[in-house]
Amino acid sequence: MTTQDLNSIEATSVVDARGSACPGPLLEAKKGIGKVKVGEILEILSNDSATKNDIPVWANKVGHESLGHIEADGYDRIFVRRKK
């Protein structure tokens, strides 16, 4: 997805993991994905630089769809669609 596409996404739920170091954001994403329905989107906010790489790997491994990430003011916005 393009940056413009990602900016237009309205996530069903947002997990704010800013200030949390690895593996905190990933653990928060795992909890958060259970709170959205199949087909809905979870947005993860994180200022841990590893998160934008870790979340897509996890999402693809467990069968969800990583939509991408965009940089915000000092943090990343990462988007995952629940697939199962």
Chimera marker file (.cmm) of the C-alpha trace (Angstrom):
<marker_set name="trace">
<marker id="1" x="0.000" y="0.000" z="0.000" r="1" g="1" b="0" radius="0.5"/>
<marker id="2" x="1.143" y="3.535" z="-0.601" r="1" g="1" b="0" radius="0.5"/>
<marker id="3" x="1.673" y="6.090" z="2.148" r="1" g="1" b="0" radius="0.5"/>
<marker id="4" x="-1.471" y="7.855" z="0.987" r="1" g="1" b="0" radius="0.5"/>
<marker id="5" x="-3.449" y="4.586" z="1.236" r="1" g="1" b="0" radius="0.5"/>
<marker id="6" x="-2.111" y="3.947" z="4.737" r="1" g="1" b="0" radius="0.5"/>
<marker id="7" x="-2.934" y="7.505" z="5.840" r="1" g="1" b="0" radius="0.5"/>
<marker id="8" x="-6.542" y="6.967" z="4.797" r="1" g="1" b="0" radius="0.5"/>
<marker id="9" x="-7.012" y="3.757" z="6.822" r="1" g="1" b="0" radius="0.5"/>
<marker id="10" x="-9.421" y="3.960" z="9.726" r="1" g="1" b="0" radius="0.5"/>
<marker id="11" x="-8.305" y="1.216" z="12.083" r="1" g="1" b="0" radius="0.5"/>
<marker id="12" x="-10.894" y="-0.593" z="14.172" r="1" g="1" b="0" radius="0.5"/>
<marker id="13" x="-8.558" y="-0.580" z="17.155" r="1" g="1" b="0" radius="0.5"/>
<marker id="14" x="-5.307" y="1.195" z="18.026" r="1" g="1" b="0" radius="0.5"/>
<marker id="15" x="-2.604" y="-0.177" z="20.319" r="1" g="1" b="0" radius="0.5"/>
<marker id="16" x="-0.346" y="2.554" z="21.686" r="1" g="1" b="0" radius="0.5"/>
<marker id="17" x="2.966" y="0.862" z="22.487" r="1" g="1" b="0" radius="0.5"/>
<marker id="18" x="5.033" y="4.044" z="22.360" r="1" g="1" b="0" radius="0.5"/>
<marker id="19" x="7.629" y="4.037" z="25.117" r="1" g="1" b="0" radius="0.5"/>
<marker id="20" x="7.709" y="0.252" z="25.233" r="1" g="1" b="0" radius="0.5"/>
<marker id="21" x="10.866" y="-1.568" z="24.138" r="1" g="1" b="0" radius="0.5"/>
<marker id="22" x="11.040" y="-4.874" z="22.308" r="1" g="1" b="0" radius="0.5"/>
<marker id="23" x="9.258" y="-7.247" z="22.785" r="1" g="1" b="0" radius="0.5"/>
<marker id="24" x="6.579" y="-5.003" z="24.353" r="1" g="1" b="0" radius="0.5"/>
<marker id="25" x="5.021" y="-3.664" z="21.123" r="1" g="1" b="0" radius="0.5"/>
<marker id="26" x="4.795" y="-7.174" z="19.673" r="1" g="1" b="0" radius="0.5"/>
<marker id="27" x="3.133" y="-8.494" z="22.830" r="1" g="1" b="0" radius="0.5"/>
<marker id="28" x="0.674" y="-5.587" z="22.744" r="1" g="1" b="0" radius="0.5"/>
<marker id="29" x="-0.096" y="-6.353" z="19.082" r="1" g="1" b="0" radius="0.5"/>
<marker id="30" x="-0.766" y="-10.000" z="19.927" r="1" g="1" b="0" radius="0.5"/>
<marker id="31" x="-3.259" y="-8.931" z="22.602" r="1" g="1" b="0" radius="0.5"/>
<marker id="32" x="-4.772" y="-6.263" z="20.369" r="1" g="1" b="0" radius="0.5"/>
<marker id="33" x="-5.422" y="-8.508" z="17.378" r="1" g="1" b="0" radius="0.5"/>
<marker id="34" x="-7.752" y="-10.582" z="19.537" r="1" g="1" b="0" radius="0.5"/>
<marker id="35" x="-9.951" y="-7.529" z="20.086" r="1" g="1" b="0" radius="0.5"/>
<marker id="36" x="-10.738" y="-6.962" z="16.403" r="1" g="1" b="0" radius="0.5"/>
<marker id="37" x="-12.934" y="-9.106" z="14.161" r="1" g="1" b="0" radius="0.5"/>
<marker id="38" x="-11.714" y="-10.992" z="11.111" r="1" g="1" b="0" radius="0.5"/>
<marker id="39" x="-11.288" y="-8.482" z="8.278" r="1" g="1" b="0" radius="0.5"/>
<marker id="40" x="-10.795" y="-5.518" z="10.592" r="1" g="1" b="0" radius="0.5"/>
<marker id="41" x="-7.582" y="-3.536" z="11.000" r="1" g="1" b="0" radius="0.5"/>
<marker id="42" x="-5.369" y="-3.098" z="14.048" r="1" g="1" b="0" radius="0.5"/>
<marker id="43" x="-3.028" y="-0.114" z="14.166" r="1" g="1" b="0" radius="0.5"/>
<marker id="44" x="0.072" y="-0.324" z="16.358" r="1" g="1" b="0" radius="0.5"/>
<marker id="45" x="1.904" y="2.846" z="17.424" r="1" g="1" b="0" radius="0.5"/>
<marker id="46" x="5.533" y="2.300" z="18.388" r="1" g="1" b="0" radius="0.5"/>
<marker id="47" x="8.727" y="4.287" z="18.703" r="1" g="1" b="0" radius="0.5"/>
<marker id="48" x="10.852" y="1.112" z="18.935" r="1" g="1" b="0" radius="0.5"/>
<marker id="49" x="12.614" y="0.939" z="15.566" r="1" g="1" b="0" radius="0.5"/>
<marker id="50" x="12.499" y="-2.882" z="15.442" r="1" g="1" b="0" radius="0.5"/>
<marker id="51" x="8.712" y="-2.984" z="15.628" r="1" g="1" b="0" radius="0.5"/>
<marker id="52" x="8.121" y="-1.990" z="11.995" r="1" g="1" b="0" radius="0.5"/>
<marker id="53" x="10.055" y="-5.130" z="11.004" r="1" g="1" b="0" radius="0.5"/>
<marker id="54" x="8.888" y="-7.476" z="13.783" r="1" g="1" b="0" radius="0.5"/>
<marker id="55" x="5.140" y="-6.930" z="13.376" r="1" g="1" b="0" radius="0.5"/>
<marker id="56" x="4.981" y="-7.875" z="9.651" r="1" g="1" b="0" radius="0.5"/>
<marker id="57" x="7.036" y="-11.028" z="10.281" r="1" g="1" b="0" radius="0.5"/>
<marker id="58" x="4.727" y="-12.043" z="13.127" r="1" g="1" b="0" radius="0.5"/>
<marker id="59" x="1.555" y="-11.170" z="11.181" r="1" g="1" b="0" radius="0.5"/>
<marker id="60" x="2.564" y="-13.209" z="8.145" r="1" g="1" b="0" radius="0.5"/>
<marker id="61" x="3.731" y="-16.119" z="10.309" r="1" g="1" b="0" radius="0.5"/>
<marker id="62" x="0.388" y="-16.417" z="12.103" r="1" g="1" b="0" radius="0.5"/>
<marker id="63" x="-1.782" y="-15.797" z="9.036" r="1" g="1" b="0" radius="0.5"/>
<marker id="64" x="-2.705" y="-12.107" z="9.253" r="1" g="1" b="0" radius="0.5"/>
<marker id="65" x="-2.037" y="-9.468" z="6.589" r="1" g="1" b="0" radius="0.5"/>
<marker id="66" x="0.600" y="-6.816" z="7.161" r="1" g="1" b="0" radius="0.5"/>
<marker id="67" x="-0.578" y="-3.706" z="5.318" r="1" g="1" b="0" radius="0.5"/>
<marker id="68" x="2.596" y="-1.691" z="5.931" r="1" g="1" b="0" radius="0.5"/>
<marker id="69" x="3.777" y="1.174" z="8.085" r="1" g="1" b="0" radius="0.5"/>
<marker id="70" x="4.173" y="4.919" z="7.913" r="1" g="1" b="0" radius="0.5"/>
<marker id="71" x="6.311" y="7.251" z="9.948" r="1" g="1" b="0" radius="0.5"/>
<marker id="72" x="4.602" y="9.790" z="12.170" r="1" g="1" b="0" radius="0.5"/>
<marker id="73" x="6.129" y="12.417" z="14.484" r="1" g="1" b="0" radius="0.5"/>
<marker id="74" x="8.775" y="10.318" z="16.250" r="1" g="1" b="0" radius="0.5"/>
<marker id="75" x="7.009" y="6.963" z="15.977" r="1" g="1" b="0" radius="0.5"/>
<marker id="76" x="5.728" y="4.421" z="13.454" r="1" g="1" b="0" radius="0.5"/>
<marker id="77" x="2.130" y="3.533" z="12.632" r="1" g="1" b="0" radius="0.5"/>
<marker id="78" x="1.914" y="-0.150" z="11.669" r="1" g="1" b="0" radius="0.5"/>
<marker id="79" x="-1.237" y="-1.679" z="10.183" r="1" g="1" b="0" radius="0.5"/>
<marker id="80" x="-2.353" y="-5.329" z="10.351" r="1" g="1" b="0" radius="0.5"/>
<marker id="81" x="-5.577" y="-6.841" z="8.986" r="1" g="1" b="0" radius="0.5"/>
<marker id="82" x="-6.898" y="-9.810" z="10.985" r="1" g="1" b="0" radius="0.5"/>
<marker id="83" x="-7.366" y="-12.743" z="8.622" r="1" g="1" b="0" radius="0.5"/>
<marker id="84" x="-8.460" y="-15.556" z="10.938" r="1" g="1" b="0" radius="0.5"/>
<link id1="1" id2="2" r="1" g="1" b="0" radius="0.2"/>
<link id1="2" id2="3" r="1" g="1" b="0" radius="0.2"/>
<link id1="3" id2="4" r="1" g="1" b="0" radius="0.2"/>
<link id1="4" id2="5" r="1" g="1" b="0" radius="0.2"/>
<link id1="5" id2="6" r="1" g="1" b="0" radius="0.2"/>
<link id1="6" id2="7" r="1" g="1" b="0" radius="0.2"/>
<link id1="7" id2="8" r="1" g="1" b="0" radius="0.2"/>
<link id1="8" id2="9" r="1" g="1" b="0" radius="0.2"/>
<link id1="9" id2="10" r="1" g="1" b="0" radius="0.2"/>
<link id1="10" id2="11" r="1" g="1" b="0" radius="0.2"/>
<link id1="11" id2="12" r="1" g="1" b="0" radius="0.2"/>
<link id1="12" id2="13" r="1" g="1" b="0" radius="0.2"/>
<link id1="13" id2="14" r="1" g="1" b="0" radius="0.2"/>
<link id1="14" id2="15" r="1" g="1" b="0" radius="0.2"/>
<link id1="15" id2="16" r="1" g="1" b="0" radius="0.2"/>
<link id1="16" id2="17" r="1" g="1" b="0" radius="0.2"/>
<link id1="17" id2="18" r="1" g="1" b="0" radius="0.2"/>
<link id1="18" id2="19" r="1" g="1" b="0" radius="0.2"/>
<link id1="19" id2="20" r="1" g="1" b="0" radius="0.2"/>
<link id1="20" id2="21" r="1" g="1" b="0" radius="0.2"/>
<link id1="21" id2="22" r="1" g="1" b="0" radius="0.2"/>
<link id1="22" id2="23" r="1" g="1" b="0" radius="0.2"/>
<link id1="23" id2="24" r="1" g="1" b="0" radius="0.2"/>
<link id1="24" id2="25" r="1" g="1" b="0" radius="0.2"/>
<link id1="25" id2="26" r="1" g="1" b="0" radius="0.2"/>
<link id1="26" id2="27" r="1" g="1" b="0" radius="0.2"/>
<link id1="27" id2="28" r="1" g="1" b="0" radius="0.2"/>
<link id1="28" id2="29" r="1" g="1" b="0" radius="0.2"/>
<link id1="29" id2="30" r="1" g="1" b="0" radius="0.2"/>
<link id1="30" id2="31" r="1" g="1" b="0" radius="0.2"/>
<link id1="31" id2="32" r="1" g="1" b="0" radius="0.2"/>
<link id1="32" id2="33" r="1" g="1" b="0" radius="0.2"/>
<link id1="33" id2="34" r="1" g="1" b="0" radius="0.2"/>
<link id1="34" id2="35" r="1" g="1" b="0" radius="0.2"/>
<link id1="35" id2="36" r="1" g="1" b="0" radius="0.2"/>
<link id1="36" id2="37" r="1" g="1" b="0" radius="0.2"/>
<link id1="37" id2="38" r="1" g="1" b="0" radius="0.2"/>
<link id1="38" id2="39" r="1" g="1" b="0" radius="0.2"/>
<link id1="39" id2="40" r="1" g="1" b="0" radius="0.2"/>
<link id1="40" id2="41" r="1" g="1" b="0" radius="0.2"/>
<link id1="41" id2="42" r="1" g="1" b="0" radius="0.2"/>
<link id1="42" id2="43" r="1" g="1" b="0" radius="0.2"/>
<link id1="43" id2="44" r="1" g="1" b="0" radius="0.2"/>
<link id1="44" id2="45" r="1" g="1" b="0" radius="0.2"/>
<link id1="45" id2="46" r="1" g="1" b="0" radius="0.2"/>
<link id1="46" id2="47" r="1" g="1" b="0" radius="0.2"/>
<link id1="47" id2="48" r="1" g="1" b="0" radius="0.2"/>
<link id1="48" id2="49" r="1" g="1" b="0" radius="0.2"/>
<link id1="49" id2="50" r="1" g="1" b="0" radius="0.2"/>
<link id1="50" id2="51" r="1" g="1" b="0" radius="0.2"/>
<link id1="51" id2="52" r="1" g="1" b="0" radius="0.2"/>
<link id1="52" id2="53" r="1" g="1" b="0" radius="0.2"/>
<link id1="53" id2="54" r="1" g="1" b="0" radius="0.2"/>
<link id1="54" id2="55" r="1" g="1" b="0" radius="0.2"/>
<link id1="55" id2="56" r="1" g="1" b="0" radius="0.2"/>
<link id1="56" id2="57" r="1" g="1" b="0" radius="0.2"/>
<link id1="57" id2="58" r="1" g="1" b="0" radius="0.2"/>
<link id1="58" id2="59" r="1" g="1" b="0" radius="0.2"/>
<link id1="59" id2="60" r="1" g="1" b="0" radius="0.2"/>
<link id1="60" id2="61" r="1" g="1" b="0" radius="0.2"/>
<link id1="61" id2="62" r="1" g="1" b="0" radius="0.2"/>
<link id1="62" id2="63" r="1" g="1" b="0" radius="0.2"/>
<link id1="63" id2="64" r="1" g="1" b="0" radius="0.2"/>
<link id1="64" id2="65" r="1" g="1" b="0" radius="0.2"/>
<link id1="65" id2="66" r="1" g="1" b="0" radius="0.2"/>
<link id1="66" id2="67" r="1" g="1" b="0" radius="0.2"/>
<link id1="67" id2="68" r="1" g="1" b="0" radius="0.2"/>
<link id1="68" id2="69" r="1" g="1" b="0" radius="0.2"/>
<link id1="69" id2="70" r="1" g="1" b="0" radius="0.2"/>
<link id1="70" id2="71" r="1" g="1" b="0" radius="0.2"/>
<link id1="71" id2="72" r="1" g="1" b="0" radius="0.2"/>
<link id1="72" id2="73" r="1" g="1" b="0" radius="0.2"/>
<link id1="73" id2="74" r="1" g="1" b="0" radius="0.2"/>
<link id1="74" id2="75" r="1" g="1" b="0" radius="0.2"/>
<link id1="75" id2="76" r="1" g="1" b="0" radius="0.2"/>
<link id1="76" id2="77" r="1" g="1" b="0" radius="0.2"/>
<link id1="77" id2="78" r="1" g="1" b="0" radius="0.2"/>
<link id1="78" id2="79" r="1" g="1" b="0" radius="0.2"/>
<link id1="79" id2="80" r="1" g="1" b="0" radius="0.2"/>
<link id1="80" id2="81" r="1" g="1" b="0" radius="0.2"/>
<link id1="81" id2="82" r="1" g="1" b="0" radius="0.2"/>
<link id1="82" id2="83" r="1" g="1" b="0" radius="0.2"/>
<link id1="83" id2="84" r="1" g="1" b="0" radius="0.2"/>
</marker_set>
